[in-house]
Amino acid sequence: MVHTYSDNWNLEVFFQGGSHSEGFKHYLDETVKNIGDYRNAVNSWNPEGSLDGTTALINLISGFERAAKQLRQAGAFVSCLQAQNTLDKKATELKAKITELSASFQTVLLEFDNKLTKISETEWSKFMEDPLLKELQFVLEERRERAAEKCSAEEEALITALSTDGYHGWSQMYDLLVSSVKIHINENGEVKQLSVGQAANRFSNGNREVRKETFFEWEKAWGAKADFFAKTLNHLAGFRLNTYKQRGWEDVLKEPLDINRMKKETLDSMWSAISDQKQPFVQFLERKASLLGLEKLSWYDLDAPLGKSSTKMTYQEGADFIIDHFEKFGPEMAKFARKAFEDNWIEAEDREGKAPGGFHTFFPESSQSRIFMTYSGTPSNVSTLAHELGHGFHTYAMKDLHLLNRNYAMNVAETASTFAEMLVSDAAVKKAKTKEEKIALLEDKIQRSVALLMNIHARFLFETRFYEERRSGVISVERLNQLMEEAQVEAYGGALEDYHPLFWASKLHFFITGVPFYNFPYTFGFLFSLGIYAQALEAGDGYEEKYIELLKDTASMTVEELALKHINVNLTEKEFWEKAVKLCVDDVEEFLKLTNDKITQ
């Protein structure tokens, strides 16, 4: 039976009437009530004086799960409404309501976590004899330990209250400043004002003069407001450092490492393996320069197209291609993708009024995913669709677990998505009809490696050095530019002629307050998935079951325990990371071989 897939998602199955849904209004009222009930239960809980502590804790966990599921379901629905129509003002109002509810819920969780620390070790051991609590032991002990490492409950509540204006406020200030940045471009004698997003698209233009002019104006625009961006970044970092100081945390990487459930040794080994194998990527950048007729690439040449893949796939063809190659890996993955297409879980129509980018979100009460993107038929679109389906498969694999055991960190979040993308992008390269097309597809694939092993590395080097210097006082614009350029020269192995010293100002990730060091988890997820992919290729048929078991454990153990249990490797040692990087190097070597004849003089 041949299916015709719709490129519009179905949200009516959740709440009829979109942002004006009466059903959703009642659902939000019920969510508010459940969060209130949970708050009362937590406030009245005395973990030290309870006669039946196990039952009380189980009841509180049940209340948490009920409120958290509803809040996530509501948040997912509103995110979808906003994405499908950026002019939906009612959806924007609902988003503010969800944000307010989330903040309220987080305050209750802060109190819950603090009360967990009041339970004696003897009592805690008794609790862990209960089957449900035993199943949640890792997450509960993690919450308990993290709360114990922070300030008192009163001090943490004060920090949270002050952070609205003193911390998150600076991040919002950045967003406001960025919205006022305009790039002035001369087109056919007419000067146009472009937004940051519109100007960024010009860096992949085939005309070098267009890229060069855009970059000149880009630097000028960010430079004009550099003092404001520097002040914003300094105060944001100052708040974070002072909070760490109050908690007695000396290492600025403590929080990001804890959030990602990984050891410093693992992070160091990963970067060390990458640094040791930078030369092939430098060679790739040098070869790309030669193919573009340049001595050396500049920053604005990194995304320059080398050629063009002639392959265009309709949405139907893209869906069939993905399902087909998921099927070659395993039946469950293909079954999930097929269901997503058949049940209209994907919004892919190429139309105006949609938000940019792509995402996956999960509706926990309905056990359904929704995927958002704009599909125009390019190989990159097919890869993006596979990537987001990979995220969806991750939640699908965990669907029967308790909600507390489904909260995986950012570093492993990119594992299933990158794995799915690899299945499809590898297949696309092998399926290329001509040598030119293969070169174009391979170059696109290697660009991802360059971004994750060089660009992200530069961000990490800059941020660690910036925070170290920020302890001693405010950092000037000139010094920020210097730190950024030094990091880029090191991370790119000196392969470029010109760099982007104002990258610290133009990159949103440095100003996000919710996730500190929003950089290395991307690289970890990329390489970790490559290591798993290499094992899958070696194992052949039947690896899917093992892969699903790994995904199920991603939120209930450290990444080191996860790797040891499921793929029998020690992440604190370089060997695993070296093998993963080698897979990227293999792509570079094939690219160099394919393009050898194009540079002979």
VOLO-477938 format. One line per 10 residues: number of its first residue (from 1); their letters; for each residue x, y, z of C-alpha. Coordinates in Angstrom, 1 decimal, padded with zeros to 4 digits, always signed. Example, Ala and Ser with C-alpha at 12.3 -4.5 7.8 and 13.67 -1.06 7.14 Angstrom:
<recs>
1) AS) +012.3:-004.5:+007.8; +013.7:-001.1:+007.1
</recs>
This chain:
<recs>
1) MVHTYSDNWN) +000.0:+000.0:+000.0; +001.4:+003.4:-001.0; +000.8:+006.2:+001.4; +000.6:+009.9:+000.6; +002.0:+011.8:+003.5; +000.7:+015.3:+004.5; +003.3:+017.9:+005.2; +001.1:+019.5:+007.8; +000.9:+018.3:+011.4; -002.3:+017.6:+013.3
11) LEVFFQGGSH) -002.6:+019.5:+016.6; -006.4:+019.2:+016.8; -005.9:+015.7:+018.3; -004.6:+017.4:+021.5; -006.9:+020.5:+021.8; -009.4:+021.6:+019.2; -009.4:+025.3:+018.2; -005.7:+026.1:+018.4; -004.7:+029.0:+020.6; -008.4:+029.9:+021.2
21) SEGFKHYLDE) -009.2:+026.3:+022.3; -011.6:+026.2:+025.2; -010.4:+022.7:+026.0; -006.8:+024.0:+026.4; -008.0:+026.8:+028.6; -009.6:+024.3:+031.0; -006.5:+022.1:+030.8; -004.3:+025.0:+031.9; -006.7:+025.7:+034.8; -006.3:+022.1:+035.9
31) TVKNIGDYRN) -002.5:+022.3:+035.5; -002.5:+025.4:+037.8; -004.6:+023.5:+040.4; -002.3:+020.5:+040.3; +000.9:+022.6:+040.7; -000.9:+024.3:+043.7; -001.8:+020.9:+045.2; +001.8:+019.7:+044.7; +003.1:+022.9:+046.4; +000.8:+022.3:+049.4
41) AVNSWNPEGS) +001.9:+018.7:+049.7; +005.6:+019.6:+049.6; +005.2:+022.4:+052.1; +003.4:+020.2:+054.5; +005.8:+017.3:+054.2; +008.1:+016.8:+057.1; +010.6:+014.1:+056.0; +012.1:+013.9:+059.5; +008.8:+013.4:+061.4; +006.8:+011.2:+059.0
51) LDGTTALINL) +005.5:+007.9:+060.3; +005.3:+006.4:+056.9; +008.1:+008.1:+055.0; +008.1:+005.8:+052.0; +004.4:+006.3:+051.2; +004.7:+010.1:+051.7; +007.6:+010.2:+049.3; +005.9:+008.0:+046.7; +002.8:+010.2:+046.9; +004.9:+013.3:+046.3
61) ISGFERAAKQ) +006.6:+011.7:+043.3; +003.2:+010.9:+041.9; +002.1:+014.5:+042.4; +005.3:+015.7:+040.7; +004.7:+013.4:+037.7; +001.1:+014.5:+037.3; +002.0:+018.2:+037.3; +005.2:+017.9:+035.2; +003.4:+015.9:+032.5; +000.6:+018.5:+032.2
71) LRQAGAFVSC) +003.1:+021.3:+032.2; +005.2:+019.7:+029.4; +002.1:+018.8:+027.4; +000.9:+022.4:+027.6; +004.3:+023.8:+026.8; +004.7:+021.5:+023.8; +001.3:+022.5:+022.4; +002.0:+026.3:+022.7; +005.5:+025.8:+021.2; +003.9:+024.2:+018.2
81) LQAQNTLDKK) +001.3:+027.0:+017.9; +004.0:+029.7:+017.9; +006.1:+027.9:+015.4; +003.4:+027.2:+012.8; +002.2:+030.9:+012.9; +004.6:+033.6:+014.2; +001.7:+036.1:+014.1; -000.5:+034.2:+016.5; -000.6:+036.8:+019.3; -002.8:+034.6:+021.5
91) ATELKAKITE) -000.1:+031.9:+021.4; +002.5:+034.4:+022.6; +000.2:+035.3:+025.5; -000.1:+031.6:+026.3; +003.7:+031.2:+026.2; +004.0:+033.9:+028.9; +001.5:+032.0:+031.0; +003.5:+028.7:+030.6; +006.7:+030.5:+031.5; +005.1:+031.8:+034.7
101) LSASFQTVLL) +003.8:+028.4:+035.6; +007.2:+026.8:+034.9; +008.9:+029.3:+037.3; +006.3:+028.5:+039.9; +006.8:+024.8:+039.5; +010.6:+025.1:+039.7; +010.3:+027.0:+043.1; +008.3:+024.0:+044.5; +010.9:+021.6:+043.2; +013.6:+023.6:+044.9
111) EFDNKLTKIS) +011.8:+023.1:+048.2; +011.2:+019.4:+047.4; +014.9:+018.8:+046.7; +016.0:+020.7:+049.8; +013.7:+018.4:+051.9; +015.3:+015.3:+050.3; +018.6:+016.4:+052.0; +016.9:+016.3:+055.4; +016.4:+012.5:+055.2; +019.0:+010.6:+057.2
121) ETEWSKFMED) +021.2:+008.0:+055.4; +019.6:+005.2:+057.4; +016.1:+006.3:+056.4; +017.1:+006.9:+052.8; +018.5:+003.3:+052.6; +015.1:+002.0:+053.8; +013.3:+004.1:+051.2; +015.4:+002.6:+048.4; +014.2:-000.8:+049.3; +010.8:+000.1:+047.7
131) PLLKELQFVL) +010.6:-001.1:+044.1; +009.5:+002.2:+042.6; +012.0:+004.3:+044.6; +014.7:+001.8:+043.7; +013.9:+002.3:+040.0; +014.3:+006.1:+040.5; +017.3:+005.9:+042.8; +019.9:+007.5:+040.5; +017.7:+010.5:+039.7; +016.5:+011.0:+043.3
141) EERRERAAEK) +020.1:+010.7:+044.7; +021.3:+013.1:+042.1; +018.6:+015.7:+043.1; +019.5:+015.1:+046.8; +023.3:+015.5:+046.2; +022.9:+018.6:+044.0; +020.7:+020.3:+046.6; +023.2:+019.5:+049.3; +026.0:+021.2:+047.3; +024.0:+024.5:+047.0
151) CSAEEEALIT) +023.4:+027.2:+049.6; +020.6:+027.0:+052.2; +017.0:+026.8:+050.9; +016.4:+030.4:+051.9; +019.6:+031.6:+050.1; +018.8:+029.6:+046.9; +015.3:+031.0:+046.9; +016.8:+034.5:+047.2; +019.2:+033.8:+044.3; +016.3:+032.5:+042.2
161) ALSTDGYHGW) +014.2:+035.6:+043.0; +017.2:+038.0:+042.2; +018.0:+036.1:+039.0; +014.9:+037.2:+037.3; +016.2:+040.8:+036.9; +019.9:+040.3:+037.8; +020.7:+037.3:+035.6; +017.9:+036.3:+033.1; +017.3:+040.0:+032.6; +020.7:+040.4:+031.0
171) SQMYDLLVSS) +020.0:+037.5:+028.6; +016.7:+039.2:+027.6; +018.7:+042.5:+027.2; +020.9:+040.6:+024.7; +017.8:+039.5:+022.7; +016.6:+043.1:+022.6; +020.0:+044.4:+021.4; +020.2:+041.7:+018.7; +016.7:+042.6:+017.4; +018.0:+046.2:+016.8
181) VKIHINENGE) +021.1:+045.0:+014.9; +020.7:+045.8:+011.2; +023.1:+044.9:+008.4; +023.2:+047.5:+005.6; +023.8:+045.8:+002.2; +024.1:+047.5:-001.2; +022.0:+045.7:-003.8; +021.8:+047.1:-007.3; +022.6:+050.6:-006.1; +019.9:+050.3:-003.3
191) VKQLSVGQAA) +020.9:+050.1:+000.4; +018.8:+047.4:+002.2; +018.6:+046.8:+005.9; +018.8:+043.1:+006.6; +018.1:+041.4:+009.9; +020.8:+039.2:+011.5; +019.2:+036.0:+010.1; +018.8:+037.4:+006.6; +022.4:+038.6:+006.5; +023.7:+035.2:+007.9
201) NRFSNGNREV) +022.2:+033.4:+004.9; +024.4:+035.4:+002.6; +027.6:+033.7:+003.9; +026.6:+030.6:+001.9; +026.3:+032.7:-001.3; +028.4:+031.4:-004.3; +029.7:+034.9:-005.0; +032.7:+035.8:-002.8; +032.2:+039.5:-003.2; +028.7:+039.1:-001.7
211) RKETFFEWEK) +030.1:+037.2:+001.3; +033.0:+039.6:+001.8; +030.8:+042.7:+001.7; +028.3:+041.0:+004.0; +031.1:+040.2:+006.5; +032.5:+043.7:+006.4; +029.0:+045.1:+007.2; +028.4:+042.3:+009.7; +031.5:+043.2:+011.7; +030.6:+046.9:+011.5
221) AWGAKADFFA) +027.1:+046.3:+012.8; +028.1:+044.1:+015.8; +031.1:+046.4:+016.5; +028.8:+049.5:+016.7; +027.1:+047.9:+019.7; +030.1:+046.0:+021.1; +030.2:+048.0:+024.3; +026.6:+047.1:+025.1; +027.2:+043.4:+024.3; +030.4:+043.4:+026.5
231) KTLNHLAGFR) +028.5:+045.0:+029.4; +025.8:+042.4:+029.0; +028.2:+039.4:+028.9; +030.3:+040.7:+031.8; +027.3:+041.2:+034.1; +025.7:+037.8:+033.1; +029.1:+036.1:+033.9; +029.5:+038.1:+037.1; +026.2:+036.9:+038.4; +027.0:+033.3:+037.6
241) LNTYKQRGWE) +030.5:+033.5:+039.2; +029.1:+035.2:+042.3; +026.5:+032.5:+042.6; +029.2:+029.8:+042.3; +031.3:+031.6:+044.9; +028.3:+031.6:+047.4; +027.9:+027.8:+046.9; +031.7:+027.2:+047.3; +032.2:+026.1:+043.7; +035.6:+026.9:+042.4
251) DVLKEPLDIN) +035.6:+025.3:+039.0; +033.4:+027.1:+036.5; +032.8:+023.8:+034.7; +031.3:+022.1:+037.7; +027.7:+023.1:+036.9; +027.8:+022.2:+033.1; +029.5:+018.9:+033.9; +027.0:+018.0:+036.5; +024.1:+018.9:+034.2; +025.6:+016.7:+031.5
261) RMKKETLDSM) +026.4:+013.9:+034.0; +030.0:+013.6:+032.9; +033.5:+013.8:+034.4; +036.1:+016.4:+033.7; +038.5:+013.6:+032.6; +036.0:+012.6:+029.9; +035.8:+016.2:+028.6; +039.6:+016.5:+028.6; +040.1:+013.3:+026.8; +037.6:+014.3:+024.1
271) WSAISDQKQP) +039.2:+017.6:+023.4; +042.7:+016.1:+023.5; +041.7:+013.5:+020.9; +040.2:+016.2:+018.7; +043.3:+018.5:+019.1; +045.6:+015.6:+018.1; +043.7:+015.0:+014.8; +043.2:+018.6:+013.6; +045.6:+018.4:+010.7; +043.3:+016.5:+008.3
281) FVQFLERKAS) +040.6:+019.2:+008.8; +043.2:+021.9:+008.2; +044.0:+020.0:+004.9; +040.3:+020.0:+004.1; +040.1:+023.8:+004.6; +043.2:+024.3:+002.5; +041.8:+022.0:-000.3; +038.5:+024.0:-000.2; +040.5:+027.2:-000.6; +042.3:+025.8:-003.6
291) LLGLEKLSWY) +039.0:+024.6:-005.2; +037.6:+028.2:-004.7; +040.8:+029.6:-006.2; +042.0:+031.1:-003.0; +045.3:+031.1:-001.1; +043.5:+030.7:+002.2; +039.9:+030.7:+003.4; +038.6:+033.6:+005.4; +035.9:+033.2:+008.0; +033.2:+034.3:+005.5
301) DLDAPLGKSS) +034.3:+031.5:+003.1; +033.7:+028.6:+005.5; +030.1:+028.1:+004.2; +030.8:+028.9:+000.6; +029.3:+026.3:-001.7; +031.7:+024.1:-003.7; +029.2:+022.7:-006.0; +025.6:+021.7:-005.9; +023.8:+018.5:-005.5; +021.3:+018.1:-008.3
311) TKMTYQEGAD) +019.3:+015.7:-006.2; +015.9:+017.1:-005.0; +013.4:+015.0:-003.2; +009.7:+015.6:-002.8; +008.5:+015.3:+000.7; +007.1:+011.9:-000.2; +010.4:+010.8:-001.6; +012.3:+012.1:+001.4; +010.0:+010.3:+003.8; +010.3:+007.0:+001.8
321) FIIDHFEKFG) +014.1:+007.4:+001.7; +014.3:+007.9:+005.5; +012.0:+005.0:+006.3; +013.9:+002.8:+003.9; +017.3:+003.5:+005.5; +015.9:+003.3:+009.0; +014.5:-000.1:+008.0; +017.9:-001.3:+007.0; +019.1:-000.6:+010.6; +016.1:-001.9:+012.5
331) PEMAKFARKA) +012.3:-002.4:+012.3; +011.5:-000.3:+015.4; +013.1:+002.8:+014.1; +011.3:+002.4:+010.7; +008.0:+001.7:+012.5; +008.3:+004.9:+014.5; +009.2:+007.0:+011.4; +006.3:+005.5:+009.5; +003.9:+006.3:+012.3; +005.2:+009.9:+012.4
341) FEDNWIEAED) +004.5:+010.4:+008.7; +001.2:+008.5:+008.6; -000.3:+010.1:+011.7; +000.7:+013.6:+010.7; +003.2:+014.3:+013.4; +005.3:+016.5:+011.1; +004.9:+020.2:+010.0; +007.1:+020.5:+007.0; +005.2:+022.8:+004.5; +007.3:+025.5:+002.8
351) REGKAPGGFH) +005.2:+028.6:+003.5; +005.4:+032.1:+004.9; +004.6:+032.9:+008.5; +006.5:+029.9:+010.0; +009.3:+030.2:+012.5; +012.8:+029.5:+011.3; +014.7:+026.3:+012.1; +013.5:+022.9:+013.2; +012.7:+021.1:+016.4; +011.2:+018.0:+018.0
361) TFFPESSQSR) +008.8:+018.2:+021.0; +007.1:+015.5:+023.0; +003.5:+015.3:+024.4; +004.0:+013.1:+027.4; +000.3:+012.6:+028.3; -000.4:+011.5:+024.7; +002.9:+009.7:+024.1; +003.2:+011.5:+020.7; +005.9:+013.5:+019.1; +005.7:+016.6:+016.9
371) IFMTYSGTPS) +008.4:+017.7:+014.5; +008.7:+021.1:+013.0; +010.8:+022.2:+010.0; +010.4:+023.8:+006.5; +011.1:+021.2:+003.8; +012.1:+022.4:+000.3; +013.6:+019.1:-001.0; +017.4:+019.6:-000.5; +019.7:+016.8:+000.8; +020.2:+019.1:+003.9
381) NVSTLAHELG) +016.4:+019.1:+004.4; +016.3:+015.3:+004.3; +019.2:+015.1:+006.9; +017.4:+017.6:+009.2; +014.2:+015.6:+009.0; +016.1:+012.4:+009.9; +017.8:+014.3:+012.7; +014.5:+015.4:+014.3; +013.0:+011.9:+013.8; +016.1:+010.7:+015.7
391) HGFHTYAMKD) +015.1:+012.9:+018.6; +011.6:+011.5:+018.4; +012.8:+007.9:+018.4; +014.8:+008.7:+021.6; +011.6:+009.6:+023.4; +009.7:+006.7:+021.8; +012.4:+004.3:+023.1; +011.8:+005.7:+026.7; +008.0:+005.9:+026.5; +007.3:+003.2:+029.1
401) LHLLNRNYAM) +009.7:+004.7:+031.7; +008.8:+006.8:+034.7; +008.9:+010.6:+033.8; +011.8:+011.1:+036.2; +013.9:+008.5:+034.3; +013.3:+010.3:+031.0; +015.0:+013.6:+031.7; +018.2:+013.1:+029.6; +020.9:+015.7:+029.4; +021.9:+017.8:+026.3
411) NVAETASTFA) +025.0:+015.8:+025.5; +023.1:+012.5:+025.1; +020.1:+014.3:+023.6; +022.2:+014.8:+020.4; +023.1:+011.1:+020.3; +020.0:+009.6:+018.7; +019.4:+012.6:+016.4; +023.0:+012.5:+015.0; +022.8:+008.7:+014.7; +019.6:+008.9:+012.6
421) EMLVSDAAVK) +021.1:+011.7:+010.5; +024.2:+009.5:+009.9; +022.1:+006.6:+008.6; +020.6:+008.9:+006.0; +023.5:+011.2:+005.1; +025.8:+008.2:+004.6; +023.2:+006.6:+002.4; +022.8:+009.8:+000.4; +026.6:+010.0:-000.3; +026.6:+006.4:-001.4
431) KAKTKEEKIA) +023.6:+007.0:-003.6; +025.1:+010.0:-005.4; +024.7:+009.7:-009.2; +027.8:+011.6:-010.2; +031.3:+012.4:-008.9; +030.3:+016.1:-008.6; +027.3:+015.3:-006.6; +029.2:+013.0:-004.3; +031.8:+015.8:-003.7; +029.1:+018.3:-002.8
441) LLEDKIQRSV) +027.3:+015.9:-000.4; +030.6:+014.8:+001.2; +031.7:+018.5:+001.6; +028.3:+019.2:+003.3; +028.9:+016.3:+005.7; +032.5:+017.4:+006.5; +031.3:+020.9:+007.2; +029.4:+019.5:+010.1; +032.6:+017.9:+011.4; +034.4:+021.3:+011.0
451) ALLMNIHARF) +031.6:+023.0:+012.9; +031.6:+020.5:+015.8; +035.3:+019.9:+016.1; +036.7:+023.4:+015.3; +034.0:+026.0:+015.7; +032.6:+024.6:+018.9; +036.1:+024.0:+020.2; +036.8:+027.7:+019.6; +033.7:+028.6:+021.6; +034.8:+026.3:+024.5
461) LFETRFYEER) +038.4:+027.7:+024.6; +037.1:+031.3:+024.5; +034.5:+030.7:+027.2; +036.8:+028.9:+029.7; +039.4:+031.6:+029.3; +036.9:+034.5:+029.5; +035.4:+033.1:+032.8; +038.9:+032.6:+034.3; +039.8:+036.3:+033.6; +036.3:+037.6:+034.6
471) RSGVISVERL) +037.0:+036.5:+038.2; +039.5:+039.3:+038.4; +037.2:+042.0:+037.0; +035.3:+043.3:+033.9; +036.8:+042.4:+030.5; +037.0:+045.1:+027.8; +035.8:+044.8:+024.2; +039.3:+044.8:+023.0; +040.3:+041.9:+025.3; +037.2:+039.9:+024.4
481) NQLMEEAQVE) +038.0:+040.3:+020.7; +041.6:+039.2:+021.4; +040.5:+036.1:+023.4; +038.0:+035.2:+020.7; +040.5:+035.4:+017.8; +043.2:+033.5:+019.8; +040.7:+030.7:+020.4; +039.7:+030.6:+016.7; +043.3:+030.5:+015.5; +044.0:+027.6:+017.9
491) AYGGALEDYH) +040.8:+025.7:+017.1; +041.1:+026.1:+013.3; +044.8:+025.2:+013.4; +045.7:+028.5:+011.8; +044.0:+027.5:+008.6; +042.2:+030.8:+008.0; +043.4:+034.1:+006.7; +040.8:+036.3:+008.6; +038.8:+035.4:+011.7; +035.7:+036.7:+013.4
501) PLFWASKLHF) +036.8:+038.5:+016.6; +033.3:+039.7:+017.4; +031.9:+036.2:+017.3; +031.5:+036.4:+021.1; +028.9:+039.2:+020.5; +027.1:+037.6:+017.5; +026.6:+034.1:+019.0; +023.5:+033.7:+021.1; +024.9:+030.7:+023.0; +027.2:+032.8:+025.2
511) FITGVPFYNF) +024.2:+034.7:+026.5; +021.9:+031.9:+027.3; +021.3:+031.6:+031.1; +019.4:+028.4:+031.2; +022.4:+026.3:+030.1; +025.9:+027.2:+031.1; +028.7:+026.4:+028.5; +026.2:+025.7:+025.7; +029.1:+024.3:+023.6; +030.8:+021.0:+024.4
521) PYTFGFLFSL) +027.6:+018.9:+024.8; +027.1:+019.3:+021.0; +030.6:+017.9:+020.3; +030.1:+015.1:+022.8; +026.8:+014.0:+021.4; +028.2:+014.1:+017.8; +031.3:+011.9:+018.6; +029.4:+009.6:+021.0; +026.9:+008.8:+018.3; +029.7:+008.2:+015.8
531) GIYAQALEAG) +031.2:+005.7:+018.2; +027.9:+003.9:+018.5; +027.4:+004.1:+014.7; +030.8:+002.5:+014.2; +029.8:-000.4:+016.4; +026.5:-000.7:+014.7; +028.2:-001.0:+011.3; +030.5:-003.6:+012.7; +027.7:-005.6:+014.3; +025.4:-005.5:+011.3
541) DGYEEKYIEL) +021.8:-006.8:+011.7; +020.3:-007.0:+015.2; +022.1:-004.0:+016.7; +018.9:-002.1:+017.1; +017.8:-003.9:+020.3; +021.1:-003.0:+022.0; +020.8:+000.6:+020.8; +017.3:+000.9:+022.2; +018.5:-000.4:+025.6; +021.2:+002.3:+025.6
551) LKDTASMTVE) +018.7:+005.0:+024.8; +016.5:+003.9:+027.7; +019.4:+004.4:+030.1; +020.4:+007.9:+029.0; +018.7:+009.6:+031.9; +019.4:+007.3:+034.7; +023.2:+007.0:+034.8; +026.3:+009.0:+034.1; +027.6:+009.0:+030.6; +030.7:+007.0:+031.7
561) ELALKHINVN) +028.4:+004.3:+033.2; +026.2:+004.4:+030.1; +029.2:+003.8:+027.7; +030.7:+001.1:+029.9; +027.4:-000.8:+030.2; +026.3:-000.6:+026.6; +029.3:-000.3:+024.4; +032.0:-001.5:+026.7; +034.3:+001.6:+026.5; +035.9:+003.9:+029.0
571) LTEKEFWEKA) +035.1:+007.5:+028.0; +037.7:+009.0:+030.3; +040.4:+007.5:+028.0; +041.2:+008.9:+024.6; +040.9:+005.6:+022.6; +037.1:+005.9:+022.1; +037.3:+009.5:+021.1; +040.2:+008.9:+018.7; +038.2:+006.2:+016.9; +035.1:+008.5:+016.6
581) VKLCVDDVEE) +037.2:+011.4:+015.2; +038.8:+008.9:+012.8; +035.4:+008.4:+011.2; +035.3:+012.1:+010.4; +038.9:+012.0:+009.1; +037.9:+009.1:+006.8; +035.4:+011.5:+005.1; +038.1:+014.1:+004.7; +040.5:+011.5:+003.1; +037.8:+010.5:+000.6
591) FLKLTNDKIT) +037.1:+014.1:-000.2; +040.8:+014.9:-000.8; +041.1:+011.8:-003.0; +038.0:+012.8:-005.1; +039.2:+016.3:-005.6; +042.9:+015.6:-006.3; +042.5:+015.9:-010.0; +040.8:+019.3:-009.6; +043.8:+021.1:-008.2; +046.6:+019.8:-010.5
601) Q) +048.3:+022.7:-012.2
</recs>
